[in-house]
């Protein structure tokens, strides 16, 4: 009886160690950082759509497709300024550190508009991509060389790099998600972070590898994303919830 009990204990201990090792190994094999929600804040901007950080990551810019105005926000979501510029179906925005200006996209008009931070229009540029109506231009960002990149929301889901004359230099369909809602460039990894409203996803992407990693986000109508590459903080705005979300990428 003692032998049987000893055998049972030995067998149980062995199985426990095997299971423990399996769990530990699976944890080690997980790739990349995980996404942790830090806070969510209601903001006084109706239907925010598009998001960008300024050059020192101290303030945010967003647009409203409810008012068609441009707003400057604190990192706590407080409205610091509302510009005089009034667009048509504004859906994306990016801050340009070269001259402290902004670029916005107007979805239905299918144009990119250059605006100074007083709200004066500097120039506008028609963009020729497939898609029409309410499935048109949805996001915009700049990389470290100040090349412009835009998204076409769906039908087709397109990422495009623009030339200096705003014609298309390169384009790529991203068909793993249902739509494309917002984009930002991550200079720490030379990749893009993109949100998909209809797929409830945030994903890291580049043209060479496609989707590198993705995160399910419980955010209704996520339509703008921005990243602080130094602190690895990601901000997302919800159009329908009228909220700003802050996430931390943790290794």
N, C-alpha and C positions, 0 to 999 in steps of 0.2 A: 504493500500500500504506500509505503514511504517512497519507493522507487517510482511508482506511478505518479505520485504527487510531484516529485522532483522533475520527472519527465515533462509533465504538464506545465510546470512553472518555466522550465527551460524553453519549451516550444512557444509559450505565450510571450516570453521575453524576446525571443528571436523575431517573432512576427511583429512585435511592437517596434523593435529597432529597425526592421525593414520598412515598416510604414513610416516611421519618423524620418528615415533617410529619404524616402520617396517624396515626402512633403517638402523637406529641406531642399532637395535637388530641384523640385519644380519651382520653388521660390527663386533660387539662384538663376534658373534659366529664363526667368521673365526678363524681357528686353525693355530698356528705356525707362524714363521716369513715369511716375503715376501722377494723376491730376487731382489736386485737393482743392475743394471749394473753400475759400477764405471768407467771403462775404457776398451778400446780394443787397442792392440798394435801389429803392424806387427813385426815379429821376423825373424832374419836371420838364420832360420832353415827350410830346405825343408821338408815338410810332417811330422811335429812333431806329435808324437803318444805316449802318456804316459806322466805323470807328477808327480813330487814329490817335497815336500819341505824338506830342511835340518832341523836339530834338533832345531835351534832357529828361524826358519821361515823367514830367511833373504835372502835365495837364492832358486832357483828352479832347478830341474834336468829334462831333457826330452830326448827322443830318436827320431831319424829320421828314418822312413822306406824308405826314399829316399837315404840317404848316409849310413845308418846302423851304424851311430856313436852316441855317447852319448855327450850331451851338458849341461854345467852349465850356468844358466841364472840369471841375476839380476831380482828383482821384477818388473823392468821397461822393461824387455824383452831383455836387452842387453846380447849378448853372452860373457861370462866370460872365458870359456874354452871349448875346444873340445877334448875329450879323444882319445887316440890312438886305443882303442879297436874297432874292426870292427865286427859287428854281422851279422846275417842272418835274415832278415825280423823282425827287432826289433819292438815291439808293446807295451811294458809296462816297467815301472821302479819304484823302490822305494828305498829311502835312508835308510840306516841302521845306527842308531846312536851308536850302540855298538862299532863299529870299524871304523866308518867314511867310509863305503863302500857302494856299490850299488848292487841291484839285478835287472836283466832285464829278460824279456821273449822274446824268439824267436818263433814266431807263427808257421811257417811251420816245424821247427825242433822239436817243442813241448818240449822245454827245458827251464829251469831257469838257468841263468848264474850269478855267483857271481864275481864282478869286484871291484878292488880297485880304488881310485879316481885318480890314475895315468894311469888307463886304462889297468892294468894287469889282466888277467883272473885268478881267484883263484880256482874256481870249476864250474862244470856244472852238472845238475841233470835232467834226463828225467822225464817228467810228463805224467802219463797215465790217460787221460780223453777221453770221447767220443768226436767225431768231428774230422775233418781232413782238410788238406790243408789250404786254406785261411779262414777257419772258426774255427781256433784253438785258442790257447792261446792269450789273448788280453789285460789283465791287471794283476797287482800284487800289493799287499800292505802288511804291517805288522801291527799287533795290539800292545798293550802295553806289552804283554808277548812275543813279537817277533815271534808269529806264522805267517806263510805265508798263504796268501789267494790269489787265482787266479781266473780269469774269463775265460770261454770258450765263444767265441763270439756268436755262434749260432749253431743250429742243433746238440745238444741242447744248449739253453742259460743256462750256468751253472756257479754258484758260488761254490767254493770249498775251504775247509780248509785242509792244508797239515800237515802231521806228521813231526817229526824231520828228518825222513829218506826220506821225500818228496813223500811218498805215500799218497793217499787220506784218510783223517780221516773222512770227512763229506762233502757231496755235496747237492746242492739244485738247482732245476730248477727255473728260473725266467721268466715265460711265459707271463707276462703282457706287455712286450715290444718286439720289433722286433729283437733287438740284444743288446749285452753288449759290451761297447767300452772302459771303463776306470773305475778305482775304487780307493778310498782312505778311510782310517779309521779315524773316528771322535772320539777321545778319550774323548771329553767333553760329549758325549752321548752314547758311546759304540755302535755306529752304523756305517754303511758304506754309503758313497755317491758314486753313480754309474751314469755314463752317457751312454745314448743310442744314437748312431749316427742316426740310421734309424728311430727312434721314436722321435728324437729331444727333448729328455727329460733328465733332471737331477732329480734324486730321492734319497731320504734317505730310507735306508732299513736295516732290520735285520732279522735273520732267524726265530725269534719267531713271529714277526708281519707282515713280508713281507714289502710292500711299506708303509712307514709311511706318507710321503708327497712327492709331485712331482711338478716340475716346467717345463713349456714349455720354451725351449731356442732356439732362432733364430740363431743357429750356425750350419753352414754346416760342417759335418764330425767332430763332437766333439769327440776326441779320447783320452783325458787325463784329469784328475781332481785331484786337491789337495786342502786341507783345512788348514787354520790357525784356530785351535779351540779356541784360546784365543780371537782373534779379530773377529771371525766368518766371515772370508773372504774366498771365494771360487775362485780358479783359474781353468780355462778350456782352453785347447789348441784345435785349429782347424787345422786338417791335410790339408784340401784343401785350406783354406784361409791363412794359415801360420800366424796365429794370436794367441796372448795370451789375454784372457778375464779375468777381475777381477770383482767379484760380492761381494756384502755385504748382509749378512742375517740380516734383520732388524726386531726387535720385534714390 
